[in-house]
Amino acid sequence: MKAPERITISMDEDTARLFRKLRDELGVSQSEMMREALKFYSRHRGIFESVEDRKLYTHAEMLSAGEHVILDIDHWLLFLRFIDTHPDAEAFWEKHKDVCKAHAEQFRHRLYNADVILKRLEACNLFKLSKTSESEYTLILSSDLSKKFVRTEVEEILRGMGFAVEIKEDFGKIRVKLLH
């Protein structure tokens, strides 16, 4: 049997501390931990290369808490079309505002700023976010059908957190300006 290949690596103090902590928590040898870490990275490398760290963390946090679902875009648009044509659509929009106000309260306790909130909503695939200045954002929509939902969501959450905002709609986007 061929002898295993030995590799020596250097670590800075913080990395070495993290390495020892994980090794002890997992109860495995250093070699086993490195083998598993390399296998994990190899299997999931595409995710790490294609998604920014913060967005990946946000997805994991939202899904693991059980308060969010992954929904096919066609289903999402189907729901929005149904709501638009439903005779009691206004009741939906009032309930949507209530949910947004509850989110504003949660986010206020977490001390989120407007930037964090908009990036979190972007992680839900409600829009693509473009920051145009320190206080201005453009939300690029995947469908015009989602405009009312997204505008209500952003407006109610930001205002519910105490932000003064000006919101303007374009054909496929929403512009958000923080006033102070």
C-alpha positions as a Markdown table, in Angstrom:
| # | Residue | x | y | z |
|---|---|---|---|---|
| 1 | Met | 0.0 | 0.0 | 0.0 |
| 2 | Lys | 1.3 | 3.4 | -1.0 |
| 3 | Ala | 2.1 | 5.8 | 1.9 |
| 4 | Pro | -0.3 | 8.8 | 2.2 |
| 5 | Glu | 1.0 | 12.1 | 0.8 |
| 6 | Arg | 1.9 | 14.5 | 3.5 |
| 7 | Ile | 1.4 | 18.2 | 3.1 |
| 8 | Thr | 2.5 | 20.9 | 5.5 |
| 9 | Ile | 0.7 | 24.3 | 5.6 |
| 10 | Ser | 1.3 | 27.5 | 7.4 |
| 11 | Met | -1.4 | 29.4 | 9.2 |
| 12 | Asp | -1.7 | 32.8 | 10.7 |
| 13 | Glu | -2.7 | 33.0 | 14.3 |
| 14 | Asp | -6.4 | 33.6 | 13.6 |
| 15 | Thr | -6.7 | 30.8 | 11.2 |
| 16 | Ala | -4.8 | 28.4 | 13.5 |
| 17 | Arg | -7.1 | 29.3 | 16.4 |
| 18 | Leu | -10.2 | 28.6 | 14.1 |
| 19 | Phe | -8.6 | 25.4 | 13.0 |
| 20 | Arg | -8.0 | 24.1 | 16.6 |
| 21 | Lys | -11.5 | 25.2 | 17.6 |
| 22 | Leu | -13.2 | 23.4 | 14.8 |
| 23 | Arg | -11.0 | 20.3 | 15.2 |
| 24 | Asp | -12.0 | 20.1 | 18.9 |
| 25 | Glu | -15.7 | 20.8 | 18.3 |
| 26 | Leu | -15.9 | 18.1 | 15.6 |
| 27 | Gly | -13.7 | 15.7 | 17.6 |
| 28 | Val | -11.7 | 14.6 | 14.5 |
| 29 | Ser | -8.0 | 14.6 | 13.7 |
| 30 | Gln | -6.4 | 17.5 | 11.9 |
| 31 | Ser | -5.9 | 15.3 | 8.8 |
| 32 | Glu | -9.6 | 14.2 | 8.8 |
| 33 | Met | -10.8 | 17.7 | 9.2 |
| 34 | Met | -8.7 | 18.9 | 6.2 |
| 35 | Arg | -9.8 | 16.0 | 4.1 |
| 36 | Glu | -13.5 | 16.7 | 4.8 |
| 37 | Ala | -13.0 | 20.5 | 4.3 |
| 38 | Leu | -11.4 | 19.9 | 0.9 |
| 39 | Lys | -14.1 | 17.4 | -0.2 |
| 40 | Phe | -16.8 | 19.9 | 0.9 |
| 41 | Tyr | -15.2 | 22.8 | -0.9 |
| 42 | Ser | -14.7 | 20.6 | -4.0 |
| 43 | Arg | -18.4 | 19.6 | -4.0 |
| 44 | His | -19.7 | 23.1 | -3.4 |
| 45 | Arg | -17.1 | 25.2 | -5.1 |
| 46 | Gly | -19.5 | 26.5 | -7.8 |
| 47 | Ile | -21.7 | 28.0 | -5.1 |
| 48 | Phe | -18.8 | 29.9 | -3.5 |
| 49 | Glu | -17.6 | 31.2 | -6.8 |
| 50 | Ser | -21.0 | 32.3 | -8.1 |
| 51 | Val | -22.7 | 33.8 | -5.1 |
| 52 | Glu | -21.3 | 36.5 | -2.8 |
| 53 | Asp | -20.8 | 35.4 | 0.8 |
| 54 | Arg | -23.4 | 37.6 | 2.3 |
| 55 | Lys | -26.1 | 36.5 | 0.0 |
| 56 | Leu | -25.3 | 32.8 | 0.6 |
| 57 | Tyr | -25.4 | 33.5 | 4.4 |
| 58 | Thr | -28.8 | 35.3 | 4.0 |
| 59 | His | -30.3 | 32.4 | 2.0 |
| 60 | Ala | -29.1 | 29.8 | 4.5 |
| 61 | Glu | -30.4 | 31.9 | 7.4 |
| 62 | Met | -33.8 | 32.5 | 5.8 |
| 63 | Leu | -34.4 | 28.9 | 4.8 |
| 64 | Ser | -33.1 | 27.3 | 8.0 |
| 65 | Ala | -35.4 | 29.4 | 10.2 |
| 66 | Gly | -38.4 | 28.0 | 8.3 |
| 67 | Glu | -39.9 | 31.4 | 7.7 |
| 68 | His | -39.2 | 31.4 | 3.9 |
| 69 | Val | -39.8 | 29.2 | 0.9 |
| 70 | Ile | -38.2 | 28.8 | -2.5 |
| 71 | Leu | -40.8 | 29.4 | -5.1 |
| 72 | Asp | -40.6 | 29.0 | -8.9 |
| 73 | Ile | -40.8 | 32.4 | -10.7 |
| 74 | Asp | -43.8 | 31.1 | -12.8 |
| 75 | His | -45.7 | 30.3 | -9.6 |
| 76 | Trp | -44.8 | 33.7 | -8.1 |
| 77 | Leu | -46.2 | 35.5 | -11.2 |
| 78 | Leu | -49.3 | 33.2 | -11.3 |
| 79 | Phe | -50.1 | 34.3 | -7.7 |
| 80 | Leu | -49.6 | 37.9 | -8.5 |
| 81 | Arg | -51.9 | 37.7 | -11.6 |
| 82 | Phe | -54.5 | 35.9 | -9.5 |
| 83 | Ile | -54.3 | 38.6 | -6.8 |
| 84 | Asp | -54.7 | 41.4 | -9.4 |
| 85 | Thr | -57.9 | 39.8 | -10.8 |
| 86 | His | -59.4 | 38.6 | -7.4 |
| 87 | Pro | -62.5 | 40.5 | -6.3 |
| 88 | Asp | -61.1 | 40.9 | -2.8 |
| 89 | Ala | -57.6 | 42.0 | -3.9 |
| 90 | Glu | -57.6 | 45.0 | -1.7 |
| 91 | Ala | -57.8 | 42.8 | 1.4 |
| 92 | Phe | -54.7 | 41.0 | 0.2 |
| 93 | Trp | -52.8 | 44.3 | -0.1 |
| 94 | Glu | -53.9 | 45.4 | 3.4 |
| 95 | Lys | -52.6 | 42.1 | 4.8 |
| 96 | His | -49.4 | 42.5 | 2.9 |
| 97 | Lys | -48.9 | 45.9 | 4.5 |
| 98 | Asp | -49.5 | 44.2 | 7.9 |
| 99 | Val | -46.7 | 41.6 | 7.2 |
| 100 | Cys | -44.4 | 44.4 | 6.0 |
| 101 | Lys | -45.0 | 46.3 | 9.2 |
| 102 | Ala | -44.1 | 43.2 | 11.2 |
| 103 | His | -40.9 | 42.8 | 9.2 |
| 104 | Ala | -40.1 | 46.5 | 9.9 |
| 105 | Glu | -40.4 | 45.8 | 13.6 |
| 106 | Gln | -38.2 | 42.7 | 13.4 |
| 107 | Phe | -35.6 | 44.6 | 11.4 |
| 108 | Arg | -35.7 | 47.6 | 13.7 |
| 109 | His | -34.8 | 45.3 | 16.7 |
| 110 | Arg | -31.9 | 43.9 | 14.7 |
| 111 | Leu | -30.7 | 47.5 | 14.0 |
| 112 | Tyr | -30.6 | 46.9 | 10.2 |
| 113 | Asn | -29.9 | 49.9 | 8.0 |
| 114 | Ala | -31.6 | 50.6 | 4.6 |
| 115 | Asp | -28.7 | 49.1 | 2.7 |
| 116 | Val | -29.0 | 45.8 | 4.6 |
| 117 | Ile | -32.7 | 45.6 | 4.2 |
| 118 | Leu | -32.6 | 46.2 | 0.4 |
| 119 | Lys | -29.8 | 43.6 | 0.0 |
| 120 | Arg | -31.9 | 41.1 | 2.1 |
| 121 | Leu | -34.9 | 41.7 | -0.2 |
| 122 | Glu | -32.7 | 41.4 | -3.2 |
| 123 | Ala | -31.6 | 38.0 | -1.9 |
| 124 | Cys | -35.3 | 36.9 | -2.1 |
| 125 | Asn | -35.0 | 37.6 | -5.8 |
| 126 | Leu | -37.7 | 40.3 | -5.7 |
| 127 | Phe | -35.4 | 42.6 | -7.7 |
| 128 | Lys | -31.8 | 43.2 | -8.7 |
| 129 | Leu | -30.4 | 46.0 | -6.6 |
| 130 | Ser | -28.2 | 48.8 | -8.0 |
| 131 | Lys | -26.9 | 51.5 | -5.6 |
| 132 | Thr | -26.7 | 54.7 | -7.6 |
| 133 | Ser | -25.5 | 57.0 | -4.8 |
| 134 | Glu | -25.1 | 57.0 | -1.0 |
| 135 | Ser | -28.8 | 57.5 | -0.6 |
| 136 | Glu | -30.3 | 56.3 | -3.9 |
| 137 | Tyr | -31.1 | 52.8 | -5.2 |
| 138 | Thr | -32.6 | 51.3 | -8.3 |
| 139 | Leu | -34.6 | 48.1 | -8.0 |
| 140 | Ile | -34.7 | 46.3 | -11.3 |
| 141 | Leu | -37.7 | 44.0 | -11.5 |
| 142 | Ser | -37.9 | 40.7 | -13.3 |
| 143 | Ser | -41.5 | 41.4 | -14.2 |
| 144 | Asp | -43.8 | 44.4 | -14.1 |
| 145 | Leu | -46.3 | 42.2 | -12.3 |
| 146 | Ser | -44.2 | 42.4 | -9.1 |
| 147 | Lys | -44.0 | 46.2 | -9.0 |
| 148 | Lys | -46.9 | 46.8 | -6.6 |
| 149 | Phe | -45.8 | 44.0 | -4.3 |
| 150 | Val | -42.2 | 45.2 | -4.2 |
| 151 | Arg | -43.0 | 48.8 | -3.9 |
| 152 | Thr | -45.4 | 48.1 | -1.0 |
| 153 | Glu | -42.8 | 45.9 | 0.7 |
| 154 | Val | -40.0 | 48.4 | 0.4 |
| 155 | Glu | -42.1 | 51.4 | 1.3 |
| 156 | Glu | -43.8 | 49.8 | 4.3 |
| 157 | Ile | -40.6 | 48.3 | 5.7 |
| 158 | Leu | -38.4 | 51.3 | 5.3 |
| 159 | Arg | -41.0 | 53.8 | 6.6 |
| 160 | Gly | -41.9 | 51.4 | 9.4 |
| 161 | Met | -38.3 | 51.6 | 10.5 |
| 162 | Gly | -38.4 | 55.3 | 10.5 |
| 163 | Phe | -36.7 | 56.1 | 7.2 |
| 164 | Ala | -38.1 | 58.9 | 5.1 |
| 165 | Val | -38.2 | 57.7 | 1.5 |
| 166 | Glu | -39.2 | 58.9 | -1.9 |
| 167 | Ile | -40.2 | 56.2 | -4.3 |
| 168 | Lys | -40.7 | 56.6 | -8.0 |
| 169 | Glu | -41.7 | 53.9 | -10.5 |
| 170 | Asp | -40.4 | 53.4 | -14.0 |
| 171 | Phe | -41.5 | 50.7 | -16.5 |
| 172 | Gly | -39.3 | 47.9 | -15.2 |
| 173 | Lys | -37.8 | 49.4 | -12.1 |
| 174 | Ile | -38.4 | 51.2 | -8.9 |
| 175 | Arg | -36.2 | 54.1 | -7.7 |
| 176 | Val | -35.8 | 54.6 | -3.9 |
| 177 | Lys | -34.3 | 57.7 | -2.4 |
| 178 | Leu | -33.6 | 58.0 | 1.3 |
| 179 | Leu | -34.4 | 61.6 | 2.3 |
| 180 | His | -32.3 | 61.7 | 5.5 |
